[in-house]
Amino acid sequence: MRNFVEKICNHYATELNFSGVCMIKIKGETVFEKAYGYANRAFKIKNEVDTSFDTASVTKVFTAVAVLQLVERGKLSLDDKIVNIIDLKGTKIPDDVTIEQLLNHTSGIADDADEEAGEDYAALFIHSPNYAIRECKDFLKNFAYKDPNFKAGTNVRYCNCSFVLLGLAIEKITGMKYQDYVTKNIFEKAGMTGTGFYSMDGINENTAEGYTNITDTDGSIIGYKKNIYSYPPTGTADSGAYTTADDLNRFLIGIQNGTLLNEQYFDILMHPHCNFYESKENNQIPGLYKRNGYAFEFFMINDEKEPFCIYKDGCNYGVSAMFSYYPEKDISLVLLSNQECNVWAMRREIQLELYKKYYNQ
């Protein structure tokens, strides 16, 4: 397995712009880990296996766990209406939107940039400085006054800003900043020492800068530029936490062994809560399909029994992340990149080999 994965990673690093870390663990044992490319291109500082990378929307899984912790402690209910928790007077957030609907993307609320409709997230900051958005409340002006896409609970549509509202709920209930609550109650509890909400304009040790591609008229990469003006400089509830490949495995252990959630809420986290539709996905593996519905932010690739793969991905300008877990065989696969790279295609190639070697026997 190691030789196959190394061949794939070498190919993507030399031919397809991969700069980052790949790590595979099976039953807790590391079978492959290797870093590629540069954390800082200007000074040719290489990525290491313990380098921290921007995880983009993988951050939403941390938010989901934080919400479930508050539900577990009786401080919040999944049926609670968000307007009864935080002050949204004067906005267009409907009165009937629940915490559960925000978690599983059935709230119908508008997003700041409707990426499903082709809107460009970075365009938000052409006339409004991105450095002015550092806390959950700073996002409200960009989405809370837009008309909803549909009535809550009647459809599903991926929505970044639903998690901004969840972050505000966490702050209201705990009296702590979102970043501080998650750091104390998730990162520190799980031993995630290389994980945090690092500001892109701060001084952060052993973190990878993100780079977007500069291309010529043929689409060939001719250079890179930093992504520092493409989104807010500090991660919040929907995106932007930095972590390492091994810390994502520590997070997985933390939700499995009761450190972060009890058994009941771990089970809730890892099972689907949205049944609007399912779609076939070309996984190259017969009988598997992606479930288009959300297990409180995790996606599922199912067979007829249990999920074959539970995963969460993330993508921002210049960064991409893929965290996959194969529960039957207790296999985890982490891909973190600080350049624009198709980590989804990487995952499919590695996943097919995992299936052939460990499942198709």
C-alpha positions as CSV (number, residue, x, y, z in Angstrom):
1,M,0.0,0.0,0.0
2,R,2.8,2.4,0.9
3,N,4.5,2.1,-2.5
4,F,1.2,2.7,-4.3
5,V,0.3,5.8,-2.3
6,E,3.8,7.2,-2.6
7,K,3.6,6.8,-6.4
8,I,0.3,8.6,-6.5
9,C,1.6,11.4,-4.3
10,N,4.8,11.8,-6.3
11,H,2.8,12.0,-9.5
12,Y,0.5,14.7,-8.1
13,A,3.4,16.6,-6.6
14,T,5.4,16.7,-9.7
15,E,2.7,16.9,-12.4
16,L,-0.6,18.1,-10.8
17,N,0.4,20.9,-8.3
18,F,0.1,19.0,-5.0
19,S,1.9,20.8,-2.1
20,G,1.0,19.4,1.3
21,V,0.7,16.3,3.4
22,C,-0.7,12.8,2.8
23,M,-1.3,10.5,5.8
24,I,-2.9,7.1,6.1
25,K,-3.5,5.3,9.4
26,I,-5.0,1.8,9.8
27,K,-6.2,0.8,13.2
28,G,-4.1,3.6,14.7
29,E,-0.9,2.7,13.0
30,T,0.6,5.1,10.4
31,V,1.2,3.2,7.2
32,F,2.1,6.3,5.1
33,E,3.0,9.9,5.9
34,K,4.9,12.3,3.7
35,A,5.1,16.0,3.0
36,Y,5.5,17.7,-0.4
37,G,6.2,21.2,-1.7
38,Y,6.7,24.4,0.2
39,A,5.1,26.0,3.2
40,N,6.7,29.3,2.2
41,R,7.7,29.6,-1.5
42,A,9.7,32.8,-1.2
43,F,12.2,31.3,1.3
44,K,11.8,27.7,0.0
45,I,10.7,26.4,3.4
46,K,9.4,22.9,2.9
47,N,6.2,21.5,4.2
48,E,6.7,18.9,7.0
49,V,4.4,16.2,8.2
50,D,3.6,18.3,11.2
51,T,3.0,21.5,9.3
52,S,-0.4,23.2,10.0
53,F,-2.6,23.8,7.1
54,D,-5.8,25.9,6.5
55,T,-8.6,23.3,6.5
56,A,-11.2,25.6,4.9
57,S,-14.7,24.0,5.5
58,V,-13.4,21.0,7.5
59,T,-13.7,23.6,10.3
60,K,-17.5,23.0,10.2
61,V,-17.0,19.6,11.8
62,F,-15.4,21.2,14.8
63,T,-18.4,23.6,15.0
64,A,-20.8,20.6,14.8
65,V,-19.1,18.9,17.7
66,A,-19.2,22.1,19.7
67,V,-22.9,22.4,19.1
68,L,-23.5,18.8,20.1
69,Q,-21.5,19.3,23.3
70,L,-23.9,22.0,24.3
71,V,-26.9,19.8,23.4
72,E,-25.3,16.9,25.4
73,R,-25.0,19.3,28.4
74,G,-28.6,20.4,28.2
75,K,-27.7,24.0,27.3
76,L,-29.2,23.8,23.8
77,S,-31.7,21.6,21.9
78,L,-31.6,20.7,18.2
79,D,-35.2,21.9,18.0
80,D,-34.4,25.3,19.3
81,K,-35.1,28.3,17.0
82,I,-32.0,30.3,16.2
83,V,-33.9,33.6,16.5
84,N,-34.7,32.7,20.2
85,I,-31.0,32.4,20.9
86,I,-29.4,35.3,19.2
87,D,-30.7,38.7,18.3
88,L,-31.6,38.7,14.6
89,K,-34.3,41.4,14.6
90,G,-34.4,43.3,11.3
91,T,-32.7,40.5,9.4
92,K,-34.4,38.1,7.0
93,I,-33.5,35.0,8.9
94,P,-36.9,33.2,9.3
95,D,-38.4,32.6,12.7
96,D,-38.8,28.9,12.2
97,V,-35.1,28.0,11.4
98,T,-33.8,25.4,13.9
99,I,-30.4,24.4,15.1
100,E,-30.7,21.1,13.4
101,Q,-31.6,22.7,10.1
102,L,-28.6,24.9,10.3
103,L,-26.4,21.8,10.9
104,N,-27.8,19.8,8.0
105,H,-28.1,22.6,5.5
106,T,-31.9,22.5,5.3
107,S,-32.4,26.0,6.8
108,G,-32.9,27.7,3.4
109,I,-31.2,30.9,4.5
110,A,-29.1,32.8,2.0
111,D,-25.3,32.5,1.9
112,D,-22.9,35.4,1.7
113,A,-21.6,34.1,-1.6
114,D,-23.9,31.6,-3.3
115,E,-21.2,29.4,-4.7
116,E,-23.8,26.8,-5.8
117,A,-25.1,29.5,-8.1
118,G,-21.6,30.4,-9.4
119,E,-20.9,33.5,-7.2
120,D,-17.3,34.1,-6.4
121,Y,-16.5,34.2,-2.7
122,A,-13.4,36.4,-3.1
123,A,-15.6,39.0,-4.9
124,L,-17.1,39.9,-1.5
125,F,-13.9,41.7,-0.6
126,I,-13.4,43.8,-3.7
127,H,-15.2,46.7,-2.1
128,S,-15.3,45.5,1.6
129,P,-11.9,44.7,3.2
130,N,-11.5,41.1,4.2
131,Y,-9.4,42.1,7.2
132,A,-12.5,43.6,8.9
133,I,-14.1,40.2,9.3
134,R,-12.5,38.3,12.2
135,E,-15.5,37.2,14.3
136,C,-18.8,35.5,13.6
137,K,-20.8,38.7,14.0
138,D,-18.8,40.4,11.3
139,F,-20.4,38.1,8.6
140,L,-24.0,39.1,9.3
141,K,-24.0,42.1,7.0
142,N,-23.2,39.9,4.0
143,F,-26.0,37.4,4.3
144,A,-28.6,38.0,7.0
145,Y,-30.5,40.7,5.0
146,K,-30.9,38.5,1.9
147,D,-34.1,36.6,1.1
148,P,-34.1,32.9,2.0
149,N,-33.7,30.4,-0.9
150,F,-36.6,28.2,0.4
151,K,-38.7,27.5,3.4
152,A,-36.8,25.9,6.2
153,G,-37.0,22.1,6.2
154,T,-38.3,21.8,2.6
155,N,-35.1,21.3,0.7
156,V,-31.3,21.1,1.1
157,R,-28.6,23.5,0.0
158,Y,-25.1,23.8,1.2
159,C,-24.8,27.0,3.2
160,N,-21.6,28.3,4.8
161,C,-23.3,31.1,6.8
162,S,-25.6,28.6,8.6
163,F,-22.5,27.7,10.5
164,V,-21.8,31.4,11.2
165,L,-25.2,31.5,13.0
166,L,-24.2,28.3,14.9
167,G,-21.0,30.1,16.0
168,L,-23.0,33.0,17.3
169,A,-25.2,30.6,19.2
170,I,-22.2,29.0,20.8
171,E,-20.9,32.5,21.8
172,K,-24.3,33.5,23.3
173,I,-24.7,30.3,25.3
174,T,-21.1,30.0,26.6
175,G,-20.2,33.7,26.9
176,M,-16.9,32.9,25.1
177,K,-15.7,33.8,21.7
178,Y,-16.3,31.0,19.2
179,Q,-12.6,30.4,18.7
180,D,-11.8,30.3,22.4
181,Y,-14.6,27.8,23.1
182,V,-13.5,25.4,20.4
183,T,-9.8,25.8,21.3
184,K,-10.5,24.9,25.0
185,N,-13.3,22.3,24.5
186,I,-12.1,20.5,21.4
187,F,-8.5,21.2,20.4
188,E,-7.0,21.1,23.9
189,K,-9.2,18.2,25.1
190,A,-8.2,16.1,22.1
191,G,-4.5,17.0,22.3
192,M,-4.5,18.8,19.0
193,T,-1.4,20.9,19.7
194,G,-0.9,21.9,16.1
195,T,-4.4,23.2,15.6
196,G,-5.8,26.7,16.1
197,F,-7.4,29.8,14.6
198,Y,-4.2,31.4,13.3
199,S,-4.5,34.7,11.7
200,M,-3.0,35.0,8.2
201,D,-1.6,38.4,9.1
202,G,-0.1,37.1,12.3
203,I,3.3,35.4,13.1
204,N,2.5,31.6,13.2
205,E,5.2,29.0,13.5
206,N,5.2,25.9,11.2
207,T,2.1,27.0,9.2
208,A,1.7,26.7,5.4
209,E,0.9,29.8,3.4
210,G,-1.8,29.3,0.8
211,Y,-1.1,30.0,-2.9
212,T,-3.4,30.5,-5.9
213,N,-2.3,29.7,-9.4
214,I,-1.3,32.2,-12.0
215,T,-2.0,30.7,-15.4
216,D,-1.3,31.7,-19.0
217,T,-3.9,31.7,-21.8
218,D,-3.5,27.9,-22.2
219,G,-4.2,27.3,-18.5
220,S,-0.7,26.3,-17.7
221,I,0.7,27.4,-14.3
222,I,3.3,30.1,-14.7
223,G,3.5,31.3,-11.1
224,Y,1.7,31.8,-7.8
225,K,0.3,34.5,-5.6
226,K,-0.7,34.5,-1.9
227,N,-4.3,34.0,-1.0
228,I,-4.3,36.6,1.7
229,Y,-7.0,38.9,0.1
230,S,-9.4,36.1,-0.9
231,Y,-11.1,35.5,2.5
232,P,-11.1,36.6,6.1
233,P,-7.7,36.4,7.8
234,T,-8.9,34.5,10.9
235,G,-11.0,31.3,10.8
236,T,-14.5,31.3,12.4
237,A,-17.3,28.8,12.6
238,D,-17.6,28.1,8.9
239,S,-14.0,27.9,7.8
240,G,-10.4,28.6,8.3
241,A,-9.0,26.6,11.3
242,Y,-5.5,25.4,10.8
243,T,-4.6,21.8,11.7
244,T,-2.1,19.1,11.0
245,A,-2.7,15.7,9.5
246,D,-2.1,13.9,12.8
247,D,-4.3,16.3,14.7
248,L,-7.2,15.4,12.5
249,N,-6.6,11.8,13.6
250,R,-6.5,13.0,17.2
251,F,-9.9,14.7,16.7
252,L,-11.3,11.4,15.3
253,I,-10.1,9.5,18.3
254,G,-11.5,12.2,20.6
255,I,-15.0,11.8,19.2
256,Q,-14.7,8.0,19.2
257,N,-13.5,7.5,22.7
258,G,-15.8,9.8,24.6
259,T,-13.3,12.6,25.1
260,L,-15.4,15.1,23.1
261,L,-18.8,13.5,22.9
262,N,-20.6,10.7,24.7
263,E,-21.6,7.6,22.8
264,Q,-25.1,8.9,22.0
265,Y,-23.9,12.1,20.4
266,F,-21.0,10.5,18.6
267,D,-23.7,8.3,17.0
268,I,-25.8,11.3,16.1
269,L,-22.7,13.1,14.6
270,M,-21.8,10.1,12.4
271,H,-25.2,9.3,10.9
272,P,-27.3,11.1,8.2
273,H,-29.9,13.6,9.2
274,C,-31.1,14.8,5.8
275,N,-33.0,12.5,3.4
276,F,-34.1,14.8,0.6
277,Y,-32.2,12.9,-2.1
278,E,-29.4,10.5,-2.9
279,S,-27.3,10.5,-6.0
280,K,-25.0,8.1,-7.6
281,E,-21.3,9.0,-7.5
282,N,-18.6,7.6,-9.8
283,N,-16.5,6.1,-7.1
284,Q,-15.2,3.4,-9.5
285,I,-16.4,0.9,-6.8
286,P,-19.6,-1.0,-7.7
287,G,-22.5,-0.6,-5.3
288,L,-21.3,2.5,-3.6
289,Y,-23.0,5.9,-3.8
290,K,-22.6,9.3,-2.2
291,R,-25.5,10.2,0.1
292,N,-26.4,13.8,-0.6
293,G,-27.5,14.6,2.8
294,Y,-25.5,15.5,5.8
295,A,-24.5,13.7,9.0
296,F,-24.2,17.1,10.8
297,E,-21.5,18.1,8.3
298,F,-19.9,14.8,7.4
299,F,-20.7,13.3,4.0
300,M,-21.3,9.6,3.4
301,I,-20.4,7.1,0.7
302,N,-22.6,4.2,1.4
303,D,-23.1,0.6,0.5
304,E,-26.3,-1.2,1.4
305,K,-25.3,-1.7,5.0
306,E,-23.2,0.9,6.7
307,P,-21.2,3.9,5.4
308,F,-18.1,2.8,3.5
309,C,-16.6,6.2,3.9
310,I,-17.4,9.2,6.1
311,Y,-15.7,12.3,5.0
312,K,-15.5,16.1,5.1
313,D,-13.7,18.2,2.5
314,G,-12.8,21.9,2.3
315,C,-11.7,24.3,-0.4
316,N,-10.7,28.0,-0.4
317,Y,-8.6,29.9,-2.8
318,G,-5.1,28.3,-2.5
319,V,-6.0,25.6,0.0
320,S,-7.8,22.3,-0.1
321,A,-8.4,19.6,2.5
322,M,-9.9,16.1,2.5
323,F,-10.4,14.0,5.7
324,S,-11.8,10.5,5.1
325,Y,-12.6,7.7,7.5
326,Y,-13.5,4.1,6.6
327,P,-15.1,2.8,9.7
328,E,-15.4,-1.0,8.9
329,K,-11.6,-1.3,8.6
330,D,-10.7,1.7,10.9
331,I,-8.7,3.5,8.1
332,S,-8.2,7.2,8.0
333,L,-6.9,9.2,5.0
334,V,-5.9,12.9,5.3
335,L,-4.9,15.1,2.4
336,L,-4.0,18.7,3.1
337,S,-2.8,21.1,0.4
338,N,-1.6,24.7,0.4
339,Q,-1.9,25.1,-3.4
340,E,-4.8,24.7,-5.8
341,C,-4.8,20.9,-6.3
342,N,-7.5,18.3,-7.1
343,V,-7.3,16.4,-3.8
344,W,-10.7,14.9,-4.6
345,A,-9.1,13.0,-7.6
346,M,-6.2,12.0,-5.4
347,R,-8.6,10.6,-2.8
348,R,-10.5,8.6,-5.4
349,E,-7.3,6.9,-6.7
350,I,-6.1,6.1,-3.1
351,Q,-9.6,5.1,-2.0
352,L,-9.9,2.6,-4.9
353,E,-6.7,1.0,-3.9
354,L,-7.8,0.8,-0.3
355,Y,-10.9,-0.9,-1.4
356,K,-9.1,-3.5,-3.5
357,K,-6.6,-4.2,-0.8
358,Y,-8.7,-4.2,2.4
359,Y,-12.3,-4.7,1.3
360,N,-12.5,-6.7,-2.0
361,Q,-11.2,-10.0,-0.5
